[in-house]
Each structure stands twice: as structure tokens, then as C-alpha cells.
Amino acid sequence: MYRSNTCGALRASDIGSEVILSGWVHKVRDKGFVVWVDLRDRYGITQLVLDQDRTSQPLLEKARELGRETVVQIKGEVIERASKNPNIPTGEIEVLVKELNVLNESILPPFTIEDDTDGGEDIRMKYRYLDIRRNPVKNSLIFRHRVTMEVRKYLSEQGFIEVETPYLIKSTPEGARDFLVPSRMNEGQFYALPQSPQTFKQLLMVGGMDKYFQIVKCFRDEDLRADRQPEFTQIDCEMAFVEQEDILNAFEGLTKHLLKEIHGVETGDFPRMTYDDAMRLYGNDKPDIRFGMQFGELNSVAQHKDFNVFNSAELVVGIAVPGGASYTRKEIDKLIDWVKRPQIGAKGMVYVKCNEDGSYKSSVDKFYDQEDLAKWAEATGAKPGDLICVLSGDKNETRAQLSALRMELAERLGLRKSDEFAPLWVIDFPLLELDEETGTYHAMHHPFTSPKPGQLELLETEPGNVKANAYDLVLNGNEIGGGSIRIHDKDIQATMFKHLGFTPEEAKAQFGFLMDAFQYGAPPHGGIAFGLDRLVAILGGQETIRDFIAFPKNNSGRDVMIDAPATIDEAQLDELGLKLVN
């Protein structure tokens, strides 16, 4: 056998035992008369020792020649370590080597396999299989496994059945761009890789599988960022004979279970906030509620003076920054420069210092007196010692700009603590969004989302005011899950397609299979999908997902390790009936 124990298993109780270990050479320290070798596997590190008093000269020389990351097998005796290392579990022992076999030599790695490596991100992604040997990445993948197992355990105990759905499906026009796969057997036709198993899980509800889940790969051909990959993993779930409250209770339970089992955190009932309140108080639909700085709208107390910047604005809105009155003018100017960056897009920022003596000092003292500024402080909840930051302009743009500033200030103030967890349900989303360029509506979630009870008739008269029976689960300012109660009636689904601009013929061509299924007794149903990659990263104290994915893509959607995507030869194209156009 290659090993009797792992490199992280031996303790003082094993002293005197004969063992066989296998692993990678982590480090060699040669003191002339004695050689120490740190042997590593995924379980830990064990120190090996060879010396001139107890080891043959050929064996000693063989150990001196070992290179980093060479794979070896040793046989030896567990002995007490003279200089103990309290920083590792195996620090009380070492293994006196009696046999040493080189299983596979390694060339010099392109970066050091250490927790704090000298390798940049690009080189580590190219040699990802080496990066996985480092504890931060290895532990992140083990952490992901642990979360996934807890999800499966919880849902299975709640009566959910895991069902696999197809990866080669039909392209549909809603959502992001599809990844397309040409069919050799059906020349000129294409499969699409699923953006989600949405229609299949609804069909499973028609089929009577009333509690479904799947940990499933999904694919979207869209622009990337730190928390988005072209292929990603969802915890996909659906339930039949349920209302919104049933879904929220079921998956609030899952989230509570994960927080308790992974972090030992007990949470009460999750707060709920409407979409409209989230936008009004935080400027986005996934607010981080670990800290305050809620928006205070100032139109009624800041307009109708002589300050035209505010008078001409659709919205004047501010936040109170805790302790910000101590900021110097130079620090405030840097904040103003920050919001004026192209990524944020504000034209400027007005500020008010709330002095400890109850007075106010602002950048617009020429236009507003102390009584005016006191009203600003009241509207934003500012206290003595705080700084009020005010932006103005178009309502939607200004809210987005102030939301970005709020998050940046919270980061600078250390308010976004990774070991604190603040879950939140956001509910009552708009059913439809207006595309201002085309003047047409599109589904805010997807075309299968049901309007809230009693609002179906508004589709004909006030489509922009219809609320969706939809909900998002937010954790620490990140959307980790979203879902809705689905339409289960063929006629209502046809009405929805009509308002989204589908002709009856187009609806039948794209979704006829689903509408046909609704004629055979489709039960009321709804569900939710969690983004597993993002959920695991947040539970792991991070907001970037790459270290929690074994082989991630870069920001261009490339796998630099295997060099994909890549061209294919003409013979393959000919088989598929395709030709490259220069």
C-alpha cells in the first residue's frame, strides 16, 4: 500500500508506530548532519527526519536531492519531536525515515506552493492544479463540499427529491444569451445549454414530483465580473401546492440550517422588505443591512430655495456617515472625486458636517441656513459628529450612485464584517420592466412568473404597476437566491406572453410544450434558485467566487489552463454542416 496514514493524522499517541506516508515534498532543510523534510498531502504536513547517526549515507544523500513538489513514499518510525511546533496538529512528532521511494519527480513549480504565494492570479489560473495544493484554495473547495452536503441533507430530510434535467435543450429568447451547440445528426439545428432548468422543473410539478431540487450547472453567455462565471452552479428548487409564504418558510429554513451548521449562528425570522422600500431606503434591490446609513429623501426640505442644482433635480437624497464630521476637507474632496468617477457618474456631492455642538457647516451655506440643515439631519438620521453626503439628479441614477457611495463608505469604516450575517427577503417586485429604448415591456424575472393575486387585470390597463409574486433572498448585500410563484394556467400564460410581445404563433413555437402540459392538470407551484458559488463565497467570508470553483474562467471567459475556447479543425466543422466566415 502507498500509505498507512495521512500526513495530518499522526499524534503523540502514535509514537513508536511504524508508518507508511505518501505525499508531496513541501520543503527540505539540510543542516549537514541532519535533513528535515516536510511532507504534505491534503490532510496536513508531517516532518520527516534523517540524520547521520540513524540513517545510511545513501539514504541521507537521496533526501538532500529531493526537489519541491516531488511525490515520495516513505516508511519509518514515529518519534517524539525535539523542537515541537504548536502551530500544526502534527507538531509533537516526526517520522524517522527508514525507506524513501521517489514516486514521481517534479520540475521547479512556477510559483511557491505556500499560503502566501509569490504567484499572481494569471499564473496561478494557468497552473490551477498546483494552486489547488495551497491551503486557501484547497480549504475553499472542501468548504464548498461541506455546504453542498448540508444542502442535500436538509432538503432530503424535508422530502425533496433530486432529479436531473437535460443539458442539451432548446434556445429561448428570454434572459441572457444562450451558449449554442450544433447538432451533427440534425444539420443546421442547434441545442442550447440551459440558463436554468426552469421549464423542466415546472414540468416535474405537472408530473407530480411535488418537491424537487437539483444542484445543477447552468450557462449564460454574458459579460463577466468577480462574482459571475459563464458556467455556474444553482441550488434549483420547486414545490407544488404552495403559496409564497410556503416557499419563504421552506428556504428561510434552509438558510438558517446552513448558518447554524457552518458557522454556529442562530438567526431569528428574516426581515422582509418590499422592492419599493429597498429602492427608496438603499437605492438597490439587494441592500446590505449589516449597517445603517439609510437614505433620507430631501426634496421637500432642500428644493424651492435658490440652489438650482437641487431645484432642477428629480431627486435630492442623502445619507449620514457615522463619525464623518471629523473628515478633513481633503478627505471630503477625495469622496467627491470618487463619486465623479465614470463608474459612478455623479456630477458632484454636497456635504454637511454635523458638529458636536449642534451646529452645521455645509458646502452650500450660501443657500441654506442652520434651520434648513437641521431638517436635512432629521431626514437622514444624522447625529452630532456625523457627515451628511447629498446627491441629486435623475431618480434612478441618483439612487444607484448613492448606493455605491454607501457601500464604499461602509467598506472604509469596517462596517461590512464578513463574520456577521444579515439575511433579508425582498418581495413585491414589479412584474414587468419598460425598455425605454424600444418602449416595450420585458419580464423582470422571467415570463413564467405569476402576478400577485388580484393584479392580473392590471396587465391590460397599467402593466408597469403590476407586482410580481416574486421574491429574492439577500445576504450581506448580495442576492443569493430568487424565485417566484409560477403561472400554472394556460390562458394566463398566453396573456403574459402577449404582453411581452409574443405573437400566439411565436409563443406556441417557443413554449408550446409547456402550455400543452398545463392542459393536463398543472398544480399551483413555485420555487427558488440559489447561486451556490456566491452563497458558498459569502458563507466563506468572501465576495469573489473563483477560489470556491475548482477550475474557474478568467474575466474574458477563458480557461487559460486548457486554453479554451479554441478553434476546431475543418473536418469537425464539415461534420456539423458549418463553415467559418472570415
N, C-alpha and C positions, 0 to 999 in steps of 0.2 A: 504494500500500500504506500501511497505517496505521503500520507501524514496520519499520525495518531491523534494529534491535537492541532488546533489553530494557533496562530501567533498572538492571539489576545486572550487565551484561555488559562495559561499556567499561573499558579499562585504559590505562595509559601507552602501550602499543604501538599504540593506536588514534588517538593524537594526529595531527591533520592530516586525519582522515577526515571526510567529510560523512555525517551520520546523520539518521535519522527516528526519533523516540521518541514513544510514546503512553503515557499513564498518568493518575494522579490527582495533583492539586496537594496536596502534603503540607504545605508551609509556604512563605510568601512573606516575604522580608526586604528592606525598602525603605530604602536609605540615601540617597535623594535622587538622587545622580548615578549610582547603580548599584542594580540589583534582582537579587536571587538568588531562584530558585525551586527548591525540592526537588521533583522529580518521582518518583512512586512507582508501581511495579507489584508483582506478587508476587515478582519476582526481586530487587528491591532499590530503591535510591534513587540517582538521578543529579542532581547540582547543575547547574542552568541559570543562565546569567549574561546580563544585558542591561545595557549602560551607555551613557551619553550620547555617548561618543566613537565607539562602533562600532554603535550601534543607533539606528534612526529614532525620533523623538519619539512618533509614534502607536503604534509597537510597544512602546515603553517604558511608555506610559500603559496600554496594554492589559494588560501584565504586572502593573502595580500594582493593577489592578482584579480580579485573579483571586481567587476565594474558595477556601477549603479544600475539598477533595474534588471540585472541578470537573475534568471529564475534558478533557484537551487533547492536541493533537498538535503537535509542533514539528519543524522542520528546522534544522540548524545544523552547526557545525564543532566537533570535539573539540579542546580546547586544554588546556595544562598549567594545573593549578590553582595559584594563587599561594600560598594558605594550605591546605596539604594536611591531609586528615583521615584519620589512620591507623585509625580505628575502623570504617570501611566499605570494602568492596572497591573501590569506585569513587572512593576519596578522593584519588587523584593527578590526576584530570582533572575538567573541567567542560565543558559544551557552550555555546558562544556561539550564541545563538538568532538565526536569520535570518528564520524564519517561525513564526507562532503561530496555531493554529486551535483555537477552543473547540468541542469535540465535544458537550459537554453540561454545563450549569451545575448546581451543587449548592447547595441551601439549606444553612444552618448545621446541621451534624450535632448530635444531642442529646448527644454526648459526644466527647471528643477521640480521634482515631484515632492513639493512641500506645501503646507497650508498657505504660507505666504510665498507664492511663487514669483519668479522673475519673468514669467511668460505673459505677454499681452493677450488680449481677448482673441485676436485674429489667429495667432499661432496656436493657442490652446484649442480653438474650434477646429483647426486643421488636424490637430493630433488629439481629438477628443477622447480616444481610447486611453491616452496617457493622462489626460485631465481627470478622467473618472477615478484614477487611482488616488487622487488627492482627497483628503478628508472632507473639505467643504462640498465638493460635488458628490462624492460617494454618499455622504450623510444626507444630502438633499434627496438623492434618489431613494435611499432607504426610507426617508421621511415620507416621500410620496407613496411608497408601497404601504406604509403604515396607515396613512389617511385613506387610501383606496380600500384597504381591507376593512377598516372601520365602517366605511360607506356600505360596502357589500353586506357586512354583518348586520348593521342596523336595518337596512331596507329589507333584507331577507327575513329578519325577525318580525318585521311589520307586515309580512305577507306579500311582498313584491317578488315578481318573477323576472329574472334576467333573460331577455330574448334578443338574439342578434338579428339585425336588419341588414339589407343589402348595401354594398358599397358602390356597385355599378347601377345607377338609376337614370332617370330622365331629367334633362335640364329643364328648369322652370324659370320664368322671367322675374320672380320676386327676389329680394335680398341682394347679396353681393354677387360678384361674378363667379361662375362655376369653373372648376377645373374640368376640362373635357377629355374624354378617352375615345379615340376612334375604334370602331368595330371592324375587325377583319372579315367576320362572317356576314356582316350586313354593310357592304361597301357604301360609303357616303353618309352613314349614320353614326351617331356618337352617343356614348354614355356620358353621364356627368357623375363626378364624385359628390357625395351628399354634403350640403352645408349643415344639415341636421337630419335626423330621422323623422321629421315632423309628420309627414303624411302616413308613414308606415306605423308610427305609434298610435295615430288615430285609428288606423285600420285594425290594429290589435285590440283597441277598445270595442270596435264593431264586432270583432271576433270573440269577445267575451273575456279576454285577459285583462281583468279589471284593475290590476296593479302591476304595471310594467316598469322595469328600469333597465338601463344599459350603460356601461362605461364604454364610450364609443368614440372612434376617430371621426372628425369632421374636417371639411376642407373649404376654404374661401380664398379666392384669388383677388386679394385686396392689398392695399398698402400696409406695410408692417411697422411695428414700433416695439418698445421694450416688453409690453405685455400682450403681444399678438404675433402669432405664427401662421403660415399658410395652412398647416395641419395642426389641429388642436384636439383636445380630449374633453368631452362633455360627460357629466352625470345626467343622463337623459331619463326623464320620468313622466309617467302618465297614469291617471286614475279615472275610473268611470263611476257614475252615480255620485258626483261630488259637486259642491259649490265652492266659491272662492275661499270661504272660511276653512273648509276641509283641507284644501291644498296648503294654505298658510300654516295651519296647525301641524300638518304632517312634516313639512320641510323645515319649519322652525324647530321641530323635534330633532330632525337630523342634524341641524347646525348646532343645537345645544349639546347633542351627543358628541360631536366632534370636538367642540371646545372643552368639554369635560374630560374626554378620554385622552386628547392630545396634550392639553395644557392644564388640566385640573381646574378650569374656570367654570364656575357656576353662574348662569345668567338667568334673569327673570324673563318675563314676557317681553318680546321685542316691540319697541315703539313702532307706530305706523304714522306715515305722513303722506298726504296727497301730493301728486305731481305738482299741482299748482303751488302748494305751500313750499315744496322743496325749491322750486324755481324762485319764488319770492324771497325766501329767507336765506338761501345759499347759492342761488344762481346756477345750479345744475341739478340733475335728477338722480345723482348718487352722492349726497352730501356726507362728509366726514363729520360725525357728531361726537368725536372724542374731545372736542374743544368747542368754545362758543364762537364769538365773532359773527353772530347772525347779522344779516343785512337790515339796515334801517332806511326805509324809503323817506326821502326828504323833500319831495316835490312841494308839499303843502307849506313847508317852513323855509324853503330856500328859493322858491320862484317868486315872481312879481316884485322883485327888488330891481336894482339897476345892473345886475350882473347878467349880461346877455348869454353867456355860456350856459348858465343854468336855465334861463328863461326859454331858450330855444330847444332845450333837451326834452326828449320824451320821458326820460327817467333820470332822476338825481338820487343817488343811493350811496350809503357809506357803511363802514364797519369801524368798530372800536378796537384798537390794538392794545392789549394789556401792557401797561408799563411803557408805552411808546412815547410818552411825553418827554422821556429822557433822551430821545434820539436827537443827535446834533443836526444842524442844517445840512451838513454834508451827507449824513446818513439818509435824511429825507430826500435829498436830491437824487441819491442813488436809487431810492424806491421809485421816484418819478421816472427816472431813466429806464428802470426795469419795466414799468407798465407801458412805456412808449416804444418798447422793442416791437419789431414786426410780428413776432409770435403772439404778442398780447394785443397790440393795436390801439391802445388808448392814446388820446391826443394830449393828455396831461392829467394831473391829480391835484385836487385841493386838499389841504390838511388843516386840522385844528388841534393844537396842544391843549389838553385839559390840565391846567396847573393844579398843584396840590392845594393852593389857597382858594380854589373855586373859581378863579378867573380863567379866561380863554385867550389864546393867541393863535391867529389863523393867517393863512396866506391870502385871505380875502377880507382883511379887517376894514379895507376901504369901503366895502359894500354892506357888511353885516356887523351889528353891534353885539354886545355881550348877551343881551336877551335873546337875540336870534340864535347865537351859537349854543346857548343853554338848551334851546329846543332841539338842536341837532344832537346834543349829547343825550337828551332824553330819548330821542327816536332811535339812536344806535346803542343805547345802554352804556354809554361811556361814563367812566368814573374818574375822579381826580387821579392824575398820573397816566391816563390813557392818551392815545393819539387817535383822532378820527381821520380816516382816509376816505375821500369822497371822489367818485367818478360820475360822469354824466354822458348822455347821448342816446342813441337808439336803445330801446329797452332790452332786446335780446343780446345785442353785442355788449352793452354795458354790464349786464349781469354776468356774462361769461368772463369779461375782463376782471371784474371784482372778485369772482370766484377763484380765478387763477391767482390773484394777489393774496386772497385769504389763505390759500393753501401754501403759497410761498412764505408768507409771514409765519404761519404755524410751524413750517419746517425750520425756519430760522430760530424760532422761540422754543423749539424742542417739545412742541405740543403733540406731535404725531408719533406717539410712543408705540413701538412695534409689539410690545408685550401687553398692550391694552387692546381690547376688542369691543367695538361698538356696533352691533348689528342693527339693521333698520329695514322695515318694509316700506317701499314706496308704492302707492296704489293710485288708482283712478287716472291712468294715463289717457291722453287723447287717443281716440281710435285711429284717426287719420291725421296726416300731416300734409300741408299745402306746399307744393313745389312752386315757389314764386316765379321761377323762370317759365314754366310751362302752364301754370295756372291749374294744374290737375292735382288730385289728391293721391297719396300712396299710404299704405298701411304702416303705422308707426312700429308695430311688432311684426305681424305677418297677416296674410289675408284670411287666416282661419280663426282669428281672434274674435270672440263674441263681444257685441256691445253690452254695456251694463243693462241689467233688467229695466225695461220701460223706456229705453232710449232708441230703440230700433227705428221708430217713426221719424226721429230727428234726422236720419240719414237723408231724407228727401228734402228737408227744409233748411237745416242747419248742420251740415256734415262736419264742419270744423269744431262744433261744440259737443259732439258725441264722445262720451267717455268709454274707454275700453274696460272690459272685465279682465284687466291685466295687472301684473304686479312684478316688481323687481326686489330681490334681496340684496341689500348693500352691506358691506362690511368694511369699516375703516376707509370710507370714501371710494370704494371700488365695488362695481356691480359684480357680484359673484354668481347670481342666478336670476333668471327671468322666465316668466311664463304667463299663461292666461287660461281662462275658461274658453273652450273652443265652441265654434258653431257646429251643431250636430244635425241641423235641419237643412235639407237640400234647397228649399226655396229661399231661406235666409242666406245661405251661402251664395246662391245665384245673385241675390240682391247686393251682397257685398262685392262680388266680382264686377257687377255693373258699375258701382260707384268707384271702383278702382280702374275703370276704363276698359275692361274686357268686353268684347262682344260675346254673345252666347256661344258662337262657334269657337272663339278663342278659349273661353272657359272650358268648354267640353273637350277641346283638343289637349289642353294642358292638364286639367284636373277632373276629367270625366270619370276616371276610375274611382275617385273619392266621392263624388256626388252620386254615382251609381250605388256605392256602398251604403250611403246614407239612407237609401230607399229600403234597406233590409233591417230596419230596427236599430239605428245607431243610438247608443245611450248618451245622456249628458256626460261630458267628460272634460277634463282639463289637466294641465301638467306644468312642469317646470324643467329647465335645464340649467345645471351649474357648470361653470367653466372650471374644470378640475385643475388645469395648470395654474390659473390665477388663484383659486381657492387654496391650493397647496402652498403657493408662494406667500400669501398673506398669513396663513397659519404658521409658516416657517419664518415669519418676521421680515419678509422682503416684498417688494412690489414688482420686481422683474422676474420673469418666469424661466429664463433659459437654464439656470442651474438646476431646475427641477425637471428638465426634459433631458433624456439620455443623449439624444443626437439632434440638437436644435438647428434651425436655419439662421442665417445672418439677416441683417436689415434689408438685403436685396432678395431675400427668399432663396438664397443659395445654400446648399450643403457643401462647404468648402473642403470637407474631409474626403468625400467621394466625388467631388466636382459635378454636382447635379444642380440644375438641369443641364443636359448635354445634348449635342446633336446626335442623330441616328443615321445610319447609312441608307443609301437609296433603295437597297433591296427591301429593307423593312418598310420604307415609305410606299414602295410599289405594292407590297402585300396588302397595305391598308388603303390603296387607291388614292394616295396623297402625293402631292408634289410641292417642293419648296419653290416659292416665288422670290426671286432676287429683287 
